[in-house]
Structures are given as structure tokens and as C-alpha cells.
Amino acid sequence: MEEVELIANLSGCPPAFQPAHCPNGGDSEKYRTISGVCNNRNNPLWGAASTVLARWLPAEYEDGESQPKGWNDGHQYSGFQLPAVREVSNSIMQSSSQVTLEDEAYSQLLVDWGQYIDHDISFTPQSTSKAAFLEGLDCLHMCENSDPCFPIQIPPHDKLFGSKSCLPFFRSTPACLSSPTCTLQAQQMLQRQQMNLITSFLDASTVYGHSVDLENALRNLSSSEGLLAVNSKYTDHSGHPYLPFVNHAPSTCIQQPGTGPRERVECFLAGDSRVNEILPLAALHTVWLREHNRIATQLKQLNAHWSSETTYQETRKIIGALHQIITMRDYIPKVLGKDAFDQIIGPYEGYDETINPSVSNVFATAAFRFGHATISAQMRRLNESFQEHPHFSSLDLHKTFFSPWRIVREGGLDPILRGLLGRPAARQNQQHLMTKELTEKLVVLNIPEALDLAALNLQRGRDHGLPGYNDWRVFCGYDRVESKADLRAVVRDRALVEKLMDLYGHPSNIDVWLAGLVEDLLPGARIGPLFACLIGKQMKMLREGDRFWWEKPGVFSPWQRQELQSHSLSRVFCDSSGVTEVPLDPFTVGTYPDDFLLCSSVPSLDLNAWKEDPEKGTTL
């Protein structure tokens, strides 16, 4: 037993715990646990933090157990060796066109909400060790495969990285096979599995965290209103609060040039550690911090008899429901298209305790990364008239990475939020799948060089042993694609088909993330049929397998459900920022001022639906 514990500690696997039983009654019926444990009473770890990503198909490792696809030189798939991921990125991601198309229907917010929600439901941790286990060499400075190092090889004549032999890549932390969080199937097959560090549920863990320690660090435990902690050093020009800073300084975030130690703007602290990756993400996190404190303050005024804990939990419950509504009502149908949404997800039919809502490996590692192809090369910042801001100009994307100082010192949230509402998203097309800002200038903290997001995504899929394109087509009920002619039937661009076949040799070999991206889009959708199947299936499971889903009878009263249904992300922006005009649907791009409303015309949440009779403890 001591040896097992030692191996677990060395591998970086977090200790798993299996609750002896899930409590009945009281708060366990009303509120989620912060870790997601006991959402399902019969299977307490389904969807919980620090459990294994679900496998919808068995992993495909080169040794059958743990070696990534592409680990061994000369290993063949369908008679061909897999191409180097940087070669795929160079050839496919920015092929014939450098022109970024604008989405005629949807705003930039559609892209950034997708990233924000992705961070609510999945986070696969990388290896905690930065050196090869056997040689002890630093992964940043070696180009050989040696766990946990799986470096990205640089092809000859690479225009950007040609002076290097490889880019560093760390494998995802393996789940311990001795852990009860592993599926029986995984234990039987002895295959390497990966973890989801956070809860799978749409539960606003981006706001509240996924562990008791993090939750407590995010709360203002001395407030009687159940508030979240705010920044003690800075507010915006109107007095709106910012997220608190991390408690260790100096932090790793980039600083404003020319500022001294006293003027440092540290990394923000939020429910998800990726909050600082990009400015729109930090802005959305901040909006929800403010919205929690606004709602909590009002609820306490309506229910003076509530304790701080009750006020906090009731507010958390509302914020979680709004995350579910905005995602499933306003966001997912636009991504899948109405027809695919109706066919794959359909109307809510109630909680099903037999459904495991745990996020799947293929969803987290491939399908929900479709949004990377819709990221714009610039982050727009707009003034009150939704024109370019005269003082805070729009920024090239790479200048927004890990730079919270720009929020504090360059106008706060408002110019960023107006940019999300007032400018179209980038429209993915088969000639230009990703901006150079991501394939040549990606910033990752603790790695002292620019990286390539497309290559990282492809390498991550191979690290996780994700099966290739045809296996997933069959899983979704589609015919196999066996030839160039078959591939042309699902990918309209002939030149792209030629490049794919030249690189991969056979359609079965195409990495699932890339295959899903290049498929022709479904009508009215922003993805093709494969990703519609995988994303739709996952979202349906997240909804049906959640005991606290907002539509489930008994979670909210009919009046409360009615109020929640009337709310919108536009109204949240109105209530928790200085933005005064918004489109009714914030994900739909419009023309200012014709398609914008004053905030006073946007429906708001009537919190009287939560007013309780202090004698009976029931809503009035």
C-alpha cells in the first residue's frame, strides 16, 4: 500500500476519495457540493472534480497502454506514418488564404463565451514534473520522447522555428489506475487515462472554484451578505470592483513596461486558474464576480433573516442557473444550428440518474476546441458609440495574453465588453483555419518562447490516444471515409483534400480535432456533422445527468424559473459594468445604434421571487 501511495505521489495523481455515502436531506438536496461529489447519489464521483475524463471509445496508444500516437519512429497507421504536427499546422492551418472572414450573424462574444464555458467544465492538468523521469533532463531543452516530455518536432525549412529542432510539450497528468475514479473498462485494459481537474457540470465553477480551499479563498468570509472577495487595491473609474489578486507575489503575469515593483498588477484570482490567459476571459470572470455580489446584496435585503451562508449558496445557485441558460439557450443552438440542436439535444425531459455527465476525453481534447479556429487576430476595444476607442486602441491578440494590467490601467472592462458585443466573430473557412497570432505567437507562462496552438492541439490529441477520424464517424453513425473521393464528399475544398491526403495517406489517420474542423459546416451552424454529434451528445449528458439542472422540478419554484428564463447575458453586462447599450441577444452581431437598446429596456431579474416568509422558510 505504501508503494502505491509513493507511485501516486511521484506521478502527480491527486488523491481520490470515495465518499462512504451521500447525505440525505437538508442542504444536500438544495445545493451542489463545490467539488461536484454526490451530484449522482448512486455514483458519487460522476462529474466530480479530479476524476477521469470519460472514454467514449477506447484509447489508441502505440503500445496499447500509454505511448502517444507518433511516439515511435516508423510506426504506421493504415500503412502510413503520422505527419509531424507542426508540418500539419504549416500546411493546413494557414493554407491558401490569409484573409480573415467576418461572421455575418454572430458577435465576437460567441467565441469568448465558448472559451469561458469550456473552462467551467474541463481542465486537463499537465505533468507536474518538468523533467524526463528516466534521464532527469529538462523537457524545455530536450527533443527526444521521454515521459513526460513529448516534444513537437520542427520540420526542415520551417520559416518561423527553423533554428530549433523542437518545441517543448508536456504530457497530461495520468490518472492513477488504482484510483476508484477510473472506469472498470480502463482498469481492465490498463490504459493511461487523463483527468478532469474541475467539475464537469455547468455550475459556474469559473466563479466559485472546484474545491473547498479555493472556494474559501474566493469568498469574503467576514461579510454578512455572502459576498465574494474583491480587489483591495484597484477599482474602475465608476467604483466597480476587480477580481482579487493571487496571494503570491510577484506573480508570473506580464507587467506594464516601465512600471516599478510598487505599481505591479498581479495575476487575478478566480474560480479557474486560466482567468489571465486572455483579456476577454478575465473580463467575463470579473462580470460574474460583480453579478454575484450585486445579487447577494439584494437577496440579503429581501431576506434579512438569511445567514451569510444561505445568501451565498442561494446566489451561487442563481449564478449557476444563468450559466446553464445562457449556454444551452443562447450559445449552443448557434454553434450546432437549430436542426442539429433539435435532433441531437432536443427539449429537456428531466433528470436521468443513469446518465454519466462526466466530460469525455474527445470533447475536451478535440471537439470543444473547434473555437480556436474562430479566434480573431485582434481584440477590439470600443467607446460608448461602439467606435474604435480614442485612448485604448484595439490590440493584436498576442498582446492580450496574461496582461491583467491592461484592464486596470487601460479603461477597465467596458471597452473590451463593447468590443465583444459590437464586432463580428471571425468566420472559420477551409482556406484559413487559424490566425498566425495563435500559430506563431502563442504565449504560455513558464515556457520562454512562442508556441503554435494548432500543433499543441494535435499533439494533445495524440498524447491522449484519441482514435482517428473514421472511428469517430462510425461512433456518430456516419459512413466511413475510405478514399479521396469519399473525403471530397464531406470536405468541399479540393485543394484541402489533396493536402490532407498527401500528409496523412488515409482519411482514417486524420487527427480528430483537424478532421472536425475541416468538414463542411451544417446549415446555420458553425461546425460540421462530426463535431455537432460530439458536442451535442456531451451537452445533452451534462443537462440530463445533472441533479441540480435549473429546469428540474423542485430546484427552483415556477416563479423563479420564469424570472431566470427572462434574464440574459446582455442584462448581466448592464448590471455589472459601465456598458449602457446592448443588443437584446448579445451573441448576434448588429449595427450600432439600430440594433442596440438602452439597458433600461432590457428585462431584468425580479429577485422578489426569492423573498421568503421568515416564519415558514418558504418563498412568498
C-alpha positions in Angstrom: 0.0 0.0 0.0 2.9 2.4 0.8 4.4 1.6 -2.6 1.1 2.5 -4.4 1.0 5.8 -2.4 4.6 6.6 -3.3 3.9 6.0 -7.1 0.8 8.1 -6.8 2.8 11.0 -5.3 5.6 10.7 -7.8 3.1 10.7 -10.8 1.3 13.8 -9.6 -2.0 12.0 -9.4 -4.3 13.8 -6.9 -5.6 11.5 -4.2 -9.0 10.2 -5.0 -11.6 9.8 -2.3 -14.8 7.8 -2.4 -17.4 9.1 0.0 -18.8 6.3 2.2 -22.3 7.7 1.5 -24.1 10.8 0.2 -26.1 12.6 2.9 -29.8 12.9 2.5 -32.0 15.9 3.2 -31.0 19.5 4.3 -28.6 21.4 2.2 -27.6 18.3 0.2 -31.0 18.5 -1.5 -30.7 22.2 -2.2 -27.1 23.0 -3.1 -24.3 21.4 -5.1 -21.1 20.4 -3.4 -18.3 22.6 -4.6 -16.4 19.5 -5.9 -19.4 18.0 -7.7 -19.3 14.9 -5.5 -22.7 13.3 -4.8 -24.5 15.0 -7.6 -25.4 11.5 -8.5 -26.2 9.7 -5.3 -25.6 6.2 -6.7 -22.4 7.1 -8.4 -21.0 10.0 -6.3 -17.9 10.6 -8.4 -19.7 11.1 -11.8 -18.9 14.6 -12.9 -16.8 15.4 -9.8 -13.5 17.3 -9.8 -10.3 15.3 -10.1 -11.9 12.3 -11.8 -11.1 10.6 -15.1 -12.3 12.0 -18.4 -14.9 9.7 -19.8 -13.8 7.5 -22.8 -16.5 7.1 -25.4 -14.1 4.9 -27.4 -11.0 3.1 -26.0 -7.7 4.9 -26.3 -5.4 4.1 -29.2 -1.9 4.0 -27.9 1.1 2.8 -29.8 2.0 0.2 -27.2 -1.7 -0.4 -26.3 -1.2 1.1 -22.9 0.3 4.6 -22.7 2.6 5.6 -25.6 1.1 8.5 -27.6 0.3 8.2 -31.3 3.5 9.3 -33.1 5.8 8.3 -30.2 7.8 5.7 -32.2 9.6 6.5 -35.5 8.3 4.3 -38.3 5.1 3.2 -36.6 2.4 3.1 -39.3 -1.4 3.7 -39.3 -3.3 2.3 -42.3 0.1 1.9 -44.0 1.3 5.4 -43.3 3.3 7.2 -40.7 1.6 10.1 -39.0 2.8 13.6 -40.1 4.6 15.8 -37.6 2.0 18.2 -36.0 4.0 21.3 -36.9 4.1 20.2 -40.5 0.3 19.8 -40.4 -0.1 23.3 -38.9 2.2 24.8 -41.6 0.4 23.1 -44.4 -3.2 23.1 -43.4 -4.0 25.8 -40.8 -2.9 28.8 -42.9 -3.1 27.3 -46.3 -4.1 29.4 -49.3 -5.7 32.5 -47.7 -4.6 34.9 -45.1 -7.9 36.8 -45.2 -10.0 36.5 -42.1 -13.7 36.4 -42.9 -16.2 38.1 -40.6 -19.2 36.2 -39.3 -22.3 37.7 -40.8 -24.5 36.6 -38.0 -22.6 36.4 -34.7 -20.6 38.6 -32.5 -17.1 38.1 -31.0 -18.8 37.2 -27.7 -19.8 33.8 -29.2 -16.1 32.9 -29.4 -15.2 34.2 -25.9 -18.2 32.7 -24.2 -17.2 29.4 -25.7 -13.8 29.6 -24.1 -15.3 30.8 -20.8 -17.7 27.9 -20.7 -15.1 25.4 -21.7 -13.2 26.5 -18.6 -16.3 25.8 -16.5 -16.5 22.1 -17.5 -13.0 20.8 -18.3 -9.4 21.3 -17.3 -6.8 18.6 -18.0 -3.7 19.2 -15.9 -0.2 18.8 -17.4 2.5 16.7 -15.7 3.7 18.4 -12.6 7.2 17.2 -13.4 9.2 19.3 -15.9 12.0 16.7 -16.3 12.1 13.4 -18.0 11.5 10.6 -15.4 14.3 8.4 -16.6 17.1 10.8 -17.8 16.2 13.7 -15.4 16.7 16.2 -18.3 14.6 19.3 -18.5 11.8 19.0 -21.0 12.4 22.6 -22.1 15.8 21.6 -23.5 15.4 18.1 -25.0 14.0 16.9 -28.3 13.6 13.2 -27.5 10.4 11.4 -26.4 10.8 10.6 -22.7 7.8 10.7 -20.4 6.5 13.3 -19.6 8.3 15.1 -22.5 6.7 14.6 -25.9 8.3 17.5 -27.8 6.9 18.8 -31.0 9.4 18.2 -33.8 10.2 21.1 -36.2 10.3 20.1 -39.8 13.2 21.2 -42.0 12.9 24.6 -43.6 10.3 25.8 -41.1 10.2 29.6 -41.7 9.4 30.5 -38.1 11.0 27.9 -35.9 13.7 26.7 -38.3 16.5 27.4 -35.9 15.1 25.0 -33.4 14.8 21.2 -33.5 11.6 21.1 -31.4 9.1 22.9 -29.3 8.5 21.8 -25.7 5.4 19.8 -24.9 4.5 18.2 -21.6 2.1 15.2 -21.5 -1.1 15.4 -19.5 -1.0 14.1 -16.0 -2.1 10.4 -15.9 -4.9 9.2 -13.7 -3.8 6.5 -11.2 -5.2 3.2 -12.3 -5.6 2.2 -8.6 -8.0 5.0 -8.1 -11.7 4.4 -7.9 -12.2 7.3 -10.3 -11.0 5.1 -13.2 -13.6 3.2 -15.1 -13.7 -0.5 -14.8 -13.1 -0.7 -18.6 -9.9 1.4 -18.1 -8.6 -0.8 -15.3 -9.2 -3.9 -17.3 -7.4 -2.5 -20.3 -4.6 -0.9 -18.2 -4.7 2.1 -20.5 -3.4 5.5 -19.5 -6.2 7.9 -18.7 -6.3 11.6 -18.2 -8.0 13.7 -15.5 -10.6 16.5 -15.4 -9.3 18.7 -12.6 -12.6 20.6 -12.3 -16.3 19.6 -12.2 -17.9 18.5 -15.4 -21.1 20.3 -14.6 -22.2 23.7 -15.9 -22.1 25.0 -12.3 -20.2 28.3 -12.5 -17.0 26.8 -11.1 -15.3 29.6 -13.0 -16.8 31.9 -10.3 -16.7 29.6 -7.2 -13.9 27.1 -7.8 -13.9 23.3 -7.5 -12.5 22.7 -4.1 -13.3 23.9 -0.5 -9.9 25.6 -0.2 -10.3 27.5 -3.4 -13.9 28.4 -2.6 -12.9 29.8 0.7 -10.0 31.8 -0.8 -12.5 33.4 -3.2 -15.1 34.4 -0.6 -15.4 37.4 1.7 -16.0 35.3 4.8 -16.5 38.3 7.0 -19.5 39.7 5.0 -23.0 39.1 6.3 -24.3 39.1 2.6 -22.3 36.1 1.5 -20.1 38.1 -0.8 -17.1 37.2 -2.9 -13.8 38.8 -2.2 -12.8 41.7 -4.4 -9.5 43.5 -5.3 -8.3 45.6 -2.3 -6.0 47.8 -4.4 -7.9 48.8 -7.5 -11.4 49.6 -8.8 -12.5 51.0 -12.1 -13.4 54.7 -12.7 -17.0 54.1 -11.5 -16.0 52.2 -8.4 -16.8 48.7 -9.8 -14.6 46.1 -8.2 -12.0 43.9 -9.9 -11.1 40.3 -9.2 -8.7 39.9 -6.3 -5.0 39.2 -7.0 -3.4 35.9 -6.4 -1.9 35.7 -2.9 1.6 35.0 -4.0 3.6 37.9 -5.3 5.4 38.6 -7.6 3.1 36.5 -9.9 4.0 35.4 -13.4 1.7 37.8 -15.3 3.2 40.3 -17.7 3.7 43.8 -16.4 3.2 47.2 -18.0 6.5 48.4 -19.4 8.3 50.9 -17.3 6.4 50.2 -14.0 8.2 49.6 -10.8 7.6 47.0 -8.0 5.0 49.2 -6.3 2.9 49.6 -9.4 2.7 45.8 -10.2 -0.6 44.4 -11.3 -0.5 40.8 -10.3 -2.4 37.9 -11.8 -6.1 37.8 -11.0 -7.6 35.1 -8.8 -10.8 33.4 -9.9 -12.6 30.1 -9.8 -10.5 28.9 -12.7 -6.7 29.4 -12.8 -6.8 30.2 -16.6 -8.5 33.5 -15.9 -5.5 35.5 -17.0 -4.9 33.8 -20.3 -6.6 36.5 -22.4 -8.3 39.8 -21.6 -11.9 38.9 -22.7 -11.7 35.9 -20.4 -10.7 38.0 -17.4 -13.4 40.5 -18.3 -16.1 37.7 -18.2 -14.8 36.4 -14.9 -15.0 39.9 -13.5 -18.5 40.5 -14.7 -19.7 37.4 -12.8 -17.9 38.3 -9.6 -19.8 41.6 -9.7 -23.1 39.9 -10.6 -22.7 37.6 -7.6 -22.1 40.5 -5.2 -25.0 42.5 -6.7 -27.5 39.7 -6.4 -26.3 38.6 -3.0 -26.6 42.1 -1.6 -30.2 42.3 -2.9 -31.2 38.9 -1.6 -29.9 39.8 1.9 -32.0 42.9 1.8 -35.1 40.9 0.8 -34.3 38.2 3.4 -32.7 39.8 6.4 -33.1 36.5 8.4 -30.9 34.6 6.0 -27.4 33.8 7.2 -24.3 34.7 5.2 -24.0 31.1 4.1 -27.6 30.8 2.9 -27.3 34.1 1.0 -24.1 32.9 -0.6 -25.5 29.5 -1.6 -28.7 30.9 -3.0 -26.8 33.4 -5.0 -24.4 30.7 -6.2 -27.4 28.7 -7.3 -28.8 31.6 -9.3 -25.5 32.3 -11.0 -25.0 28.6 -11.9 -28.5 28.5 -13.4 -27.7 31.6 -15.5 -24.6 29.9 -16.8 -26.7 27.0 -17.9 -29.4 29.1 -19.5 -27.1 31.4 -21.4 -25.1 28.4 -22.7 -27.9 26.0 -23.6 -30.5 28.5 -24.8 -28.4 31.2 -26.4 -25.0 29.7 -27.3 -25.1 26.0 -28.2 -28.0 26.3 -30.8 -26.0 28.8 -32.7 -22.9 26.6 -32.8 -24.8 23.4 -33.7 -27.5 25.0 -35.9 -31.2 24.7 -35.0 -31.8 21.4 -36.8 -28.9 19.6 -35.3 -29.7 21.0 -31.8 -33.3 19.8 -32.1 -32.2 16.4 -33.4 -29.3 15.7 -31.0 -30.3 17.6 -27.8 -34.0 18.4 -28.1 -36.2 19.6 -25.2 -35.4 18.9 -21.6 -37.1 15.8 -20.4 -35.9 15.6 -16.8 -33.1 14.2 -14.7 -31.8 10.8 -15.6 -29.7 9.2 -12.8 -28.4 6.6 -15.2 -26.5 9.2 -17.4 -22.9 9.8 -16.5 -22.3 13.5 -17.2 -18.5 13.4 -16.9 -16.9 15.3 -19.7 -15.4 13.0 -22.3 -11.8 12.9 -23.5 -12.7 13.6 -27.1 -14.9 16.5 -26.2 -12.3 18.3 -24.0 -9.3 17.5 -26.2 -10.8 17.9 -29.6 -14.4 18.7 -30.3 -14.9 21.7 -28.0 -11.6 23.2 -29.2 -13.3 24.0 -32.5 -13.5 27.6 -31.3 -9.7 28.0 -31.7 -10.4 28.4 -35.5 -12.8 31.3 -34.8 -10.4 33.5 -32.7 -9.7 36.9 -34.3 -6.3 38.3 -34.8 -7.2 41.4 -32.8 -9.1 42.2 -29.6 -11.3 45.2 -30.3 -11.8 48.0 -27.8 -14.7 50.4 -28.4 -16.0 53.6 -26.9 -19.6 54.5 -25.9 -20.6 54.9 -29.6 -19.1 51.5 -30.4 -16.3 53.0 -32.5 -12.6 52.5 -32.0 -11.6 53.8 -28.6 -9.6 57.0 -28.9 -7.4 56.2 -25.9 -7.2 52.4 -25.8 -6.7 51.1 -29.3 -7.5 47.6 -30.4 -4.7 45.1 -29.7 -3.1 42.3 -31.6 -4.1 39.1 -29.9 -0.7 38.2 -28.5 -0.6 41.5 -26.6 -3.6 40.4 -24.6 -2.1 37.2 -23.1 -1.5 37.2 -19.4 -1.7 41.0 -19.1 -4.3 41.9 -16.4 -2.5 45.3 -16.1 -4.3 46.4 -19.3 -7.7 46.0 -17.6 -6.6 48.0 -14.5 -4.7 50.7 -16.4 -6.5 50.9 -19.8 -10.1 51.7 -19.2 -11.4 48.7 -17.3 -13.9 46.2 -18.7 -16.1 48.4 -20.7 -14.1 48.9 -23.9 -13.5 45.1 -24.0 -17.1 44.2 -23.4 -18.2 46.6 -26.2 -15.7 45.0 -28.5 -17.3 41.6 -27.8 -20.8 42.9 -28.4 -20.2 45.3 -31.3 -17.9 43.4 -33.6 -18.4 40.2 -35.6 -16.6 37.0 -34.8 -14.1 35.6 -37.2 -15.7 33.2 -39.6 -13.9 29.9 -39.9 -13.3 28.8 -43.5 -11.4 25.9 -45.1 -8.7 28.2 -46.6 -7.8 29.9 -43.4 -8.3 27.8 -40.2 -6.3 29.8 -37.6 -4.7 33.2 -37.2 -0.9 33.5 -37.1 -1.4 35.1 -33.7 -2.0 31.6 -32.4 0.2 29.5 -34.7 3.3 31.7 -34.3 2.9 34.0 -31.3 1.1 32.0 -28.6 2.3 32.8 -25.1 2.3 30.1 -22.4 3.6 31.1 -19.0 6.8 29.3 -17.8 7.8 28.5 -21.4 10.2 31.1 -22.7 9.3 31.0 -26.3 6.3 31.5 -28.7 4.3 28.3 -29.4 1.8 27.1 -32.0 -1.7 26.4 -30.7 -2.7 24.2 -33.7 0.4 22.0 -33.1 -0.3 21.8 -29.4 -3.9 20.7 -30.0 -2.8 18.0 -32.4 -0.1 16.8 -30.1 -2.5 16.8 -27.1 -4.9 14.5 -29.0 -2.1 12.1 -29.8 -0.9 12.3 -26.2 -4.4 11.2 -25.1 -4.5 8.4 -27.7 -7.6 9.7 -29.4 -8.7 7.4 -32.2 -8.7 8.9 -35.8 -11.4 10.4 -37.9 -13.2 7.2 -39.1 -13.5 5.7 -35.7 -15.4 8.8 -34.6 -17.5 8.9 -37.7 -18.7 5.4 -37.0 -19.3 6.2 -33.4 -21.6 9.0 -34.5 -23.4 6.8 -37.0 -21.8 8.2 -40.2 -20.3 6.2 -43.1 -16.5 5.6 -43.1 -14.4 7.8 -45.4 -12.0 5.5 -47.2 -10.8 7.4 -50.3 -10.0 10.8 -51.7 -13.4 10.8 -53.4 -15.1 9.9 -50.1 -13.3 12.8 -48.4 -14.4 15.2 -51.1 -18.0 14.4 -50.2 -17.5 15.9 -46.7 -14.8 18.5 -47.4 -15.8 20.7 -50.3 -12.3 22.4 -50.8 -10.5 20.2 -53.3 -7.1 21.7 -52.6 -7.5 21.0 -48.9 -8.5 17.4 -49.6 -5.3 17.0 -51.6 -3.2 18.3 -48.8 -4.9 16.1 -46.2 -4.3 13.0 -48.3 -0.7 13.9 -49.0 0.0 14.4 -45.3 -2.0 11.6 -43.8 -2.1 9.0 -46.6 -5.5 7.7 -45.5 -8.6 9.5 -44.1 -8.7 7.2 -41.0 -5.4 8.8 -39.9 -6.5 12.4 -39.8 -6.4 13.7 -36.2 -10.0 14.1 -35.0 -9.5 17.8 -34.0 -8.4 18.7 -37.5 -11.0 16.4 -39.2 -13.8 18.0 -37.3 -12.6 21.5 -38.2 -12.3 20.9 -42.0 -15.7 19.3 -42.5 -18.3 21.3 -44.4 -20.5 23.2 -41.9 -24.0 22.2 -41.2 -26.8 24.6 -42.3 -27.0 27.5 -39.9 -24.2 26.1 -37.8 -20.5 26.9 -37.1 -19.4 23.3 -37.1 -19.7 20.2 -39.3 -21.6 17.0 -38.6 -18.9 15.2 -36.5 -18.4 18.0 -34.0 -22.2 18.6 -33.9 -22.6 14.9 -32.9 -19.8 15.0 -30.2 -20.7 18.4 -28.7 -24.4 17.8 -28.9 -24.0 14.4 -27.1 -21.9 15.9 -24.4 -24.2 18.9 -23.8 -27.2 16.6 -23.6 -25.4 14.4 -21.0 -24.4 17.5 -19.0 -28.0 18.6 -18.8 -29.8 15.2 -18.3 -27.2 13.9 -15.9 -27.2 16.9 -13.5 -29.4 16.5 -10.4 -29.3 20.3 -10.0 -30.2 21.4 -13.6 -32.2 24.6 -13.4 -35.2 23.2 -15.2 -35.5 20.1 -12.9 -38.7 20.4 -10.9 -38.0 21.3 -7.3 -34.7 23.1 -8.0 -36.4 26.4 -8.4 -40.1 27.5 -8.0 -42.1 28.1 -11.1 -41.9 31.9 -10.5 -38.1 31.7 -10.1 -37.8 29.7 -13.3 -39.8 32.3 -15.1 -37.5 35.1 -13.9 -34.4 33.1 -14.7 -35.7 32.4 -18.2 -36.2 36.2 -18.8 -32.6 37.0 -17.9 -29.8 37.4 -20.4 -26.1 38.0 -20.6 -26.9 41.5 -22.1 -28.6 42.3 -18.8 -25.7 41.0 -16.8 -23.4 43.4 -18.7 -25.8 46.2 -18.0 -25.9 45.5 -14.2 -22.3 44.7 -13.7 -20.3 47.1 -16.0 -20.5 50.6 -17.4 -22.0 49.5 -20.7 -25.3 51.3 -21.1 -26.5 50.0 -24.5 -26.6 46.4 -25.6 -28.2 44.1 -28.2 -31.1 42.0 -26.9 -29.2 38.9 -27.9 -25.5 39.6 -27.2 -24.3 36.7 -29.4 -26.0 38.2 -32.5 -23.9 40.9 -34.3 -25.8 44.1 -35.1 -25.3 47.7 -36.3 -25.0 50.5 -33.7 -27.2 52.2 -32.8 -30.0 50.5 -34.8 -29.7 47.0 -33.2 -28.9 48.2 -29.7 -31.2 49.0 -26.7 -30.7 51.2 -23.7 -30.2 49.0 -20.6 -33.5 50.3 -19.2 -35.3 48.5 -22.0 -33.7 45.1 -21.3 -35.7 42.7 -19.0 -34.1 42.3 -15.5 -34.3 39.6 -12.9 -37.0 40.2 -10.3 -35.5 38.8 -7.1 -38.8 39.1 -5.2 -39.3 35.5 -6.5 -36.7 34.6 -3.8 -38.3 36.5 -1.0 -39.0 34.1 1.9 -41.5 34.1 4.7 -39.2 34.2 7.7 -41.7 32.2 9.8 -42.3 29.3 7.3 -38.9 29.4 5.4 -40.7 29.2 2.1 -40.9 31.7 -0.8 -43.9 34.0 -0.7 
